[in-house]
Amino acid sequence: MRKFRFLTTPHPDRFVTLDRNLTASQVKGKGLDLVRKAAAAGNPDALLFAARHDGA
């Protein structure tokens, strides 16, 4: 399992654990889904990411 830091502001709960068997496109999809959920919840970092990446 790999852990990746989620978004830009340091916070202990912003780590995502990924299965090594996932393909690159599955990892990207999982990450974008997390960003969308965070943006919908009003997270300023996620909103900024979405704005910079054409709505993610």
N, C-alpha and C positions, 0 to 999 in steps of 0.2 A: 504494500500500500504506500502510496505517495501522498504527502501533504503539501498543499499549496496555499499561500496566503491569499485571502479574498479581499479584493479592493485595496485602497491606498492608505486609509487611516489605520494606524496600529490598534489592534483590539484582540484580546486573547480568544474570542469566539469566532474569529474570521478565518478559520482554516477549513479546508475541504479535503476529505480523504477520498482518494480515487482508487478504484480497482485497477491493477496493472493489466488486466485482460481487456480493458476498454480500448477501442481504436481511437485515433486522434480526433476523428469527427465526433465520436461519442463524448470524449472529454470536452471538446469545444461546445457541444450542445448542452452538456450538463452545466458548464460554466455560464453560458448565456442564459440558461433557465434561471440560475441563481441570481444573476444580475437583474433579470426582468422582475423577479419576485422582490428583490431588495428595492428596486426603483418604484415598484407599485406600492411598497410600504413607506416610500418617501425618503429613503436613504440618499443623502446628498452626493456621496461618492458614486453610487450606482446611477443616479440621474445624470451626473457629469459624464460618466463612461458612456451611457446610452446616447447622450447628446453628441459626444465626440465620434461615436461609431454608428451613426445613422440609425439610431433607435435600437441598436443591438437586436 
